[in-house]
Amino acid sequence: MKPFDLAVFREAIAAGRIEWRKHVLQKLAERSIPQQAVRDVLLQGGRIREYADDKPFPSALFLGYVSGKPLHVVAACGETSRKAFVITAYEPSLEIFEADYRTKRKL
């Protein structure tokens, strides 16, 4: 599988070519995470992990800060469709992540 192409992905986000599945929209509502916050993290946040072998498209984990709070967003990019697919978004927990919110704790 090809690696996650950040340039193609961010161009899709900037152009509004984002697929929001019903499941992710429900989770965002439950977690009180605005769609604009997700977009902001995907456009300006740092890519902290890449999942090149994910199917059907490679995906990545992004970290950004919204109103001073950390936000993780997992999204994929369809190379031929040049469309972004939001998989999930959540506020990372210090029970799972180190204080940098990038490194998983060793449990």
Phi, psi and omega in degrees: 000145179286154177290164178293122182267099185298322181295313179297318181298309183293328176294321178296317179298311181300325181276356179082015178272074184238132176262118178251102179286155182305317182300313182292324178296322177296316180295319178299317180296315179299324184266004181055045179251116179290147177301324180296325177297319178297313178302315181300315179296318181292329179276325189240345182285173179266140175278118184253344177206144179238140179240076186296334183268001178299148179243145001278352181227152173297148180228175181208156176256128180245149175237129174216174180238131180235119184053039177080358181255142179288147177221128173261137175227131174253130181214158180238166180225124176274115185295315182284322179280341183052045181237145177264143179237114178279126182264311177197164175213140181200159175274117183293146182262142176289350173287334182254325184246152172292173184298342177280352181061013179251328188254127176286140177291149174275112184267000000 
